[in-house]
Amino acid sequence: MLLPRKKNHVPVDSSRIAPMTDIAALRRVLTECRNIAVVGLSADWFRPSYFAAKYMKDHGYRIFPVNPKYADILGEKCYPDLASIPHAVDMVDVFRKPQDCVPIAEQAVAIGARVLWLQLGVINEQAAGIAERAGLTVIRDRCVKIEYARLFGGLHWMGVDTGIISSRRAVAAPRFSTSGETDHG
């Protein structure tokens, strides 16, 4: 079954995309890079950026939100740009439109990040080239949360372990009869 394409979807020449498929390299990145700047992180709980950042924070990573719209996200101070972060950043995780990625890649290089991670659908070869020429590892068109779950045991038969969907039977709430008595049947 084919799913409908996103509005304004631009086809990508898949022969030019070299997503990191080396399991050992992905595992190394996710093991060694514990400080993640998430560019474009939203404070809305239903946005993919929030979901991914919260998951990584819950799994021991330090998250630096980068979004000039907010003062804090996930209990962490939010920064307007990468240069404003006063701590070492290992990985820059990008949740922005592909056309916004070149200056982000330049900032990632300038702050000494080791990895530029372009999320699912975020493909910009020019930005990737800037980072690669500066010696950064570049991961394209992948989700950090999904890769972590896949490599470290967070995927289950229903998909990504979100904690929202569970195979455990919910405890039934007590039912009340019209007389106000609890019906346990």
C-alpha positions in Angstrom: 0.0 0.0 0.0 1.4 3.4 -1.0 1.0 6.2 1.5 0.2 9.7 0.3 3.2 12.0 0.0 3.6 15.0 2.2 2.3 18.3 0.8 5.2 20.0 -1.1 7.2 16.8 -1.1 10.3 17.1 -3.2 11.5 13.8 -4.6 15.1 12.9 -3.7 17.6 11.1 -5.8 18.1 8.1 -3.5 21.4 7.2 -5.3 23.0 10.3 -3.8 21.8 9.6 -0.2 24.3 7.6 1.8 22.5 7.1 5.1 24.6 5.6 7.8 23.7 1.9 7.8 26.8 0.7 9.6 25.4 -0.8 12.8 28.7 -0.6 14.6 29.2 3.1 13.7 25.6 4.0 14.8 26.1 2.1 18.1 29.4 4.0 18.6 27.8 7.4 18.0 24.9 6.6 20.3 27.3 5.3 23.0 29.9 8.1 22.9 27.7 11.1 22.2 25.9 11.9 25.4 25.3 15.6 25.0 22.8 16.4 22.3 21.8 19.8 21.0 18.3 19.4 19.4 17.8 22.2 16.9 14.2 22.9 16.3 13.0 21.2 19.4 9.3 22.1 20.1 7.7 22.5 23.5 4.5 20.7 22.1 4.4 17.2 23.5 2.9 15.8 20.3 5.7 17.0 18.0 8.3 14.4 16.9 11.1 16.6 18.1 9.7 16.7 21.6 9.0 13.0 21.6 12.5 12.1 20.5 14.3 14.5 22.8 12.2 13.3 25.8 13.0 9.7 25.0 16.7 10.4 24.8 16.7 12.4 28.0 14.8 9.6 29.8 17.6 7.3 28.6 20.4 9.3 30.2 21.3 11.8 27.5 21.8 15.5 28.3 19.6 17.6 26.0 20.2 21.2 25.0 17.1 22.6 23.3 17.8 25.0 20.5 14.8 27.2 19.6 14.6 31.0 20.0 10.8 30.8 20.7 11.1 29.2 24.1 12.8 29.9 27.5 12.9 26.2 28.4 11.8 22.8 27.1 11.8 19.5 29.0 13.0 21.4 32.1 16.2 22.5 30.3 17.2 26.1 29.4 16.5 26.7 25.7 19.2 28.4 23.6 18.6 30.6 20.5 21.4 29.0 18.5 24.2 26.5 18.9 26.8 29.2 19.6 24.9 30.2 22.8 25.3 26.8 24.5 28.0 27.1 27.2 28.6 23.4 27.4 30.3 20.8 25.1 28.0 19.4 22.5 28.7 16.0 21.1 25.8 15.7 18.6 23.7 18.2 16.8 20.3 16.6 16.1 18.4 18.6 13.5 14.6 19.0 13.3 14.4 21.7 10.7 13.6 22.0 7.0 16.4 20.9 4.7 16.9 24.4 3.4 17.7 25.6 7.0 20.5 23.1 7.4 23.6 24.9 5.9 24.0 27.5 8.7 23.2 24.8 11.3 26.1 22.6 9.9 28.4 25.6 9.9 27.5 26.3 13.6 28.0 22.6 14.4 31.5 22.8 13.0 32.2 26.0 14.8 31.2 24.7 18.3 33.2 21.5 17.8 30.4 19.0 17.7 31.4 15.5 16.6 28.2 14.4 14.9 25.6 16.1 12.7 22.4 14.1 12.8 19.8 15.0 10.2 16.4 13.6 11.2 14.0 11.6 9.0 13.2 13.7 5.9 15.9 16.2 6.6 18.3 15.8 3.7 20.7 18.5 2.6 23.8 17.4 0.8 25.5 20.8 1.1 25.1 20.8 4.9 26.3 17.2 5.1 29.3 18.1 2.9 30.3 21.1 5.2 30.2 18.8 8.2 32.0 15.9 6.6 34.8 18.1 5.3 35.3 19.4 8.8 35.5 15.8 10.1 32.1 15.4 11.7 30.2 12.1 11.4 27.0 12.8 9.4 23.9 10.7 9.8 21.2 11.5 7.3 17.5 10.7 7.1 17.3 8.7 10.4 15.6 9.2 13.7 17.9 9.2 16.8 15.1 7.8 19.0 14.3 5.0 16.6 18.0 4.1 16.1 18.6 4.1 19.8 15.5 1.8 20.4 16.5 -0.5 17.5 20.1 -0.9 18.7 19.6 -0.9 22.5 16.4 -2.8 22.9 13.5 -0.3 22.9 11.7 -1.7 19.9 8.9 -4.2 20.5 6.4 -6.1 18.3 4.1 -3.1 18.3 6.9 -0.7 17.2 8.8 1.8 19.1 8.4 1.5 22.9 6.7 4.7 23.7 5.0 3.7 26.9 1.7 5.0 25.4 0.6 1.7 23.8 0.9 -1.3 26.0 0.0 -5.0 25.8 -0.7 -5.0 29.5 -4.4 -5.1 30.4 -5.5 -1.8 31.9 -7.0 -1.9 35.4 -10.7 -1.4 34.9 -12.2 1.6 36.6 -15.0 0.7 39.0 -18.4 1.0 37.5 -21.2 2.6 39.5 -24.8 1.6 39.4 -27.7 4.0 39.2 -28.1 3.6 43.0 -24.6 4.9 43.6 -23.2 1.5 44.7 -20.0 0.1 43.2 -20.5 -2.7 40.7 -17.5 -5.0 40.7 -18.8 -7.3 38.1 
